Amino acid sequence: MTIFERIKELSKKRNISVKELALQLGFSENLFYRWKTTNPKASDLAKVADYFNVSIDYLLGREEEKTVSEPIDLAEVANSDDDAIFDSILSAGGRPLTDKDKAMIKLVFADRWEELQQKAKDLKDSEK
């Protein structure tokens, strides 16, 4: 399996197109297609591996185990202001988390309880 095929498979599991993935990571929309015939830069490959929480060796086809076995600290995730962290390591039934899901996780695990209660209320109000 090629790098492109592995990225396409991982993207499909996240219900995101490779074009959307490329744009989310700050790449040109066709970058992954170019990887069919060229070698990626190590820094670009690292971004993809971090997004999917897999090793670079997995993307390169050097190992079959695809998940990185580091524990995920939900309190650290919940206290992060970077939503890309949520998207790269958490999902709900294989789908990306909604803003409401993220707010709920933050309410449960975050140190900023009062601030997050207001954010959750604001999200609820915006959905009306």
C-alpha positions in Angstrom: 0.0 0.0 0.0 1.4 3.4 -0.9 1.5 6.5 1.3 -1.4 8.0 -0.7 -3.5 4.9 -0.2 -2.8 4.8 3.5 -3.8 8.5 3.8 -6.9 7.9 1.7 -7.9 5.0 3.9 -7.3 7.0 7.1 -9.3 9.9 5.7 -12.2 7.7 4.7 -12.4 6.4 8.3 -12.7 10.0 9.5 -15.2 10.9 6.8 -13.0 13.5 5.3 -11.7 13.8 1.7 -8.0 13.9 1.1 -8.5 17.4 -0.4 -10.2 18.6 2.8 -7.5 17.0 4.9 -4.8 18.7 2.9 -6.5 22.1 3.3 -7.0 21.5 7.1 -3.3 20.8 7.5 -2.3 23.9 5.5 -1.2 22.1 2.3 -2.3 22.6 -1.2 -5.4 20.6 -2.1 -3.5 18.3 -4.5 -0.4 17.6 -2.4 -1.4 14.1 -1.5 -2.0 13.2 -5.1 1.5 14.5 -6.0 2.8 12.0 -3.4 1.8 9.2 -5.8 4.9 10.1 -7.8 7.1 12.1 -5.5 8.5 11.7 -2.0 6.9 13.9 0.7 8.9 16.2 2.9 9.5 14.7 6.4 7.8 17.7 8.1 4.7 17.2 5.9 4.6 13.5 6.6 5.0 14.3 10.4 1.9 16.6 10.2 -0.2 13.9 8.7 1.0 11.2 11.2 0.2 13.6 14.1 -3.2 14.3 12.7 -4.2 10.6 12.4 -2.2 9.6 15.6 -0.2 7.1 13.6 3.6 6.6 13.2 5.5 7.9 10.2 6.6 4.3 9.7 3.0 3.3 9.3 2.4 5.9 6.6 5.6 4.8 4.8 4.4 1.1 4.9 7.3 0.1 7.2 5.0 -1.2 9.9 1.4 -2.5 10.0 0.5 -1.3 13.4 -1.1 2.1 12.7 -1.9 3.6 16.1 0.7 5.2 18.3 0.5 3.7 21.7 0.9 6.8 23.8 -1.9 7.4 26.3 -4.1 10.4 25.6 -4.5 12.9 28.4 -8.1 14.1 28.1 -7.5 17.0 30.5 -4.7 18.2 28.4 -6.8 18.0 25.2 -9.7 19.7 26.9 -7.5 22.5 28.1 -6.1 23.1 24.7 -7.4 26.0 22.6 -6.4 24.1 19.4 -9.4 22.3 18.0 -7.1 20.4 15.6 -6.0 18.4 18.5 -9.6 17.2 19.1 -9.9 16.4 15.4 -6.7 14.4 15.3 -7.2 12.1 18.2 -10.9 12.0 19.0 -14.0 11.1 17.0 -17.7 10.1 17.7 -18.6 6.9 15.9 -15.9 7.5 13.3 -17.1 11.0 12.6 -15.4 14.2 13.5 -16.6 15.8 16.7 -19.2 18.6 16.5 -18.6 21.8 18.3 -21.2 20.7 20.9 -19.3 17.4 21.5 -16.1 19.4 22.0 -17.8 21.7 24.4 -19.1 18.8 26.4 -15.7 17.1 26.6 -14.2 20.4 27.8 -16.9 20.7 30.4 -16.1 17.3 31.8 -12.3 17.4 31.7 -11.2 21.1 31.7 -9.9 23.3 34.5 -11.9 26.3 33.2 -15.4 25.1 34.3 -17.2 28.5 34.4 -15.7 29.8 31.1 -16.7 26.6 29.4 -20.2 26.6 30.8 -20.7 30.0 29.1 -19.2 28.7 25.8 -21.6 25.7 25.9 -24.5 28.0 26.5 -23.4 30.2 23.6 -23.1 27.2 21.3 -26.6 26.1 22.4 -28.0 29.5 21.7 -26.3 29.7 18.3 -27.9 26.4 17.2 -31.4 27.8 17.7 
